Amino acid sequence: MTGTLFSPFDLGDIALANRVVMAPLTRNRAGPGLVPSLLAPEYYAQRASAGLIITEATQVSPQAQGYQNTPGIYTPEQVAAWRRVTDAVHAKGGRIFVQLWHVGRVSHVDLHDGKAPVAPSAIRPEAKTFVNNAFVDVSEPRALELDEIPGIVESFRSSAANAIEAGFDGVEVHGANGYLLDQFLRETANARTDAYGGSIENRARLLLEVVAAVADEIGAGRTGVRLSPVSPASGIVPSGDEQPQFNHVVEALNGLGIAYIHVVEGATGGPRDAAPFDYDALRQRFGNTYIANNGYNLELANSRLGDGKADLIAFGHDFIANPDLVERLKTGTPLAQMEMATIYGGGAQGYTDYPASIASMDA
Ligand SMILES: Cc1cc2nc3c(=O)[nH]c(=O)nc-3n(C[C@H](O)[C@H](O)[C@H](O)COP(=O)(O)O)c2cc1C
């Protein structure tokens, strides 16, 4: 089904007003108990004209945390606060999925009472995390024991159940950007010799078990997955052999009947042609919705939709300074630029105080 960015789209049973997706954006404003910010309902409601909002990455357990002040969805207080967010978005006619996240080795001992972050293998990436109000090197991780893996799967399953309780329309499993599930996919991060490493099938096992558990819990039609096949994000070292790995993953995800795959094409927030990769091979292996992301503007979005290469287009940083991004794209209103200093942490400044354009206020 081709169309323009502004035509409606049925994401399974979920009717979207347009093809613009707000990509997940970490903002580090959660309060005590890693409860979403009191300003989060307003922030997301301001952006509810997107066809679909995907929230900032959200921890499935205390172990899943890698940065300061990122929210969770594993306590009753967190679930109650997310309910205020989903109510605010739904009141404005929007749709919203939560991105479920385990950072794995991209973390720091200071967030875990001095204990090492967990990973497929004890391989420390060249990556930074944000703790104690500063960017610092991640800590040396330890390899997960085989008998710890069911607990990881369970934390995604129970968080998905919490997401439905909180009123989300669905969940996106974060399988991208060098975090735990992506770490398992990579030869350069996963040196395991058990059922979770050593072959394409074994490296994909954890991601697929997590997605199957989430889909079983809340329905495949409410489940999506984010992937970033060639992104070096969070210290992922490319193997040059990503195509067969991701072809296999997407074939298996197709077999699970999930609603969508959300593909970061190229280096996250960087060049789209960071490494050769055939994204069409993924699209052809997947029967349901393909969300494309990374470096899109109106022209590229409409060209990829028109060619049938994507069904929905996710915009990331443009949504930070342009709450009414859909309207601005539609009317050709120039886009505001985000202020770097207020991206991560703080309060309303650089979060809920970006104005809508005059054009959209008149609309
Ligand atoms: C401030 C910021 C925070 C981000 N947080 C997340 C996140 O929580 N989860 C995720 O999957 N990607 C995250 N990303 C990546 C974006 O979702 C998106 O892939 C990237 O910005 C490229 O899209 P764009 O060119 O439209 O900005 C983040 C990007 C930015 C700029």
Ligand as a Chemical Component Dictionary entry (heavy atoms), coordinates in Angstrom:
data_LIG
# 
_chem_comp.id                   LIG 
_chem_comp.type                 NON-POLYMER 
_chem_comp.pdbx_formal_charge   0 
_chem_comp.three_letter_code    LIG 
# 
loop_
_chem_comp_atom.comp_id 
_chem_comp_atom.atom_id 
_chem_comp_atom.alt_atom_id 
_chem_comp_atom.type_symbol 
_chem_comp_atom.charge 
_chem_comp_atom.model_Cartn_x 
_chem_comp_atom.model_Cartn_y 
_chem_comp_atom.model_Cartn_z 
_chem_comp_atom.pdbx_ordinal 
LIG C1  C1  C 0 18.576 12.688 21.611 1  
LIG C2  C2  C 0 18.426 11.351 20.962 2  
LIG C3  C3  C 0 17.995 10.273 21.713 3  
LIG C4  C4  C 0 17.802 9.009  21.120 4  
LIG N1  N1  N 0 17.297 7.976  21.877 5  
LIG C5  C5  C 0 16.999 6.780  21.277 6  
LIG C6  C6  C 0 16.337 5.750  22.004 7  
LIG O1  O1  O 0 15.986 5.901  23.182 8  
LIG N2  N2  N 0 16.095 4.585  21.356 9  
LIG C7  C7  C 0 16.459 4.379  20.042 10 
LIG O2  O2  O 0 16.222 3.298  19.499 11 
LIG N3  N3  N 0 17.068 5.368  19.335 12 
LIG C8  C8  C 0 17.316 6.556  19.902 13 
LIG N4  N4  N 0 17.861 7.573  19.161 14 
LIG C9  C9  C 0 18.039 7.408  17.707 15 
LIG C10 C10 C 0 16.826 7.973  16.967 16 
LIG O3  O3  O 0 15.646 7.229  17.261 17 
LIG C11 C11 C 0 17.025 7.941  15.424 18 
LIG O4  O4  O 0 17.332 6.620  15.052 19 
LIG C12 C12 C 0 18.152 8.867  14.969 20 
LIG O5  O5  O 0 18.009 10.163 15.544 21 
LIG C13 C13 C 0 18.181 8.995  13.457 22 
LIG O6  O6  O 0 16.950 9.530  12.975 23 
LIG P1  P1  P 0 16.879 11.077 12.494 24 
LIG O7  O7  O 0 17.899 11.226 11.409 25 
LIG O8  O8  O 0 15.482 11.263 11.999 26 
LIG O9  O9  O 0 17.186 11.916 13.691 27 
LIG C14 C14 C 0 18.095 8.829  19.735 28 
LIG C15 C15 C 0 18.556 9.924  18.988 29 
LIG C16 C16 C 0 18.702 11.178 19.566 30 
LIG C17 C17 C 0 19.139 12.347 18.715 31 
# 
loop_
_chem_comp_bond.comp_id 
_chem_comp_bond.atom_id_1 
_chem_comp_bond.atom_id_2 
_chem_comp_bond.value_order 
_chem_comp_bond.pdbx_ordinal 
LIG C1  C2  SING 1  
LIG C2  C3  SING 2  
LIG C2  C16 DOUB 3  
LIG C3  C4  DOUB 4  
LIG C4  N1  SING 5  
LIG C4  C14 SING 6  
LIG N1  C5  DOUB 7  
LIG C5  C6  SING 8  
LIG C5  C8  SING 9  
LIG C6  O1  DOUB 10 
LIG C6  N2  SING 11 
LIG N2  C7  SING 12 
LIG C7  O2  DOUB 13 
LIG C7  N3  SING 14 
LIG N3  C8  DOUB 15 
LIG C8  N4  SING 16 
LIG N4  C9  SING 17 
LIG N4  C14 SING 18 
LIG C9  C10 SING 19 
LIG C10 O3  SING 20 
LIG C10 C11 SING 21 
LIG C11 O4  SING 22 
LIG C11 C12 SING 23 
LIG C12 O5  SING 24 
LIG C12 C13 SING 25 
LIG C13 O6  SING 26 
LIG O6  P1  SING 27 
LIG P1  O7  DOUB 28 
LIG P1  O8  SING 29 
LIG P1  O9  SING 30 
LIG C14 C15 DOUB 31 
LIG C15 C16 SING 32 
LIG C16 C17 SING 33 
# 
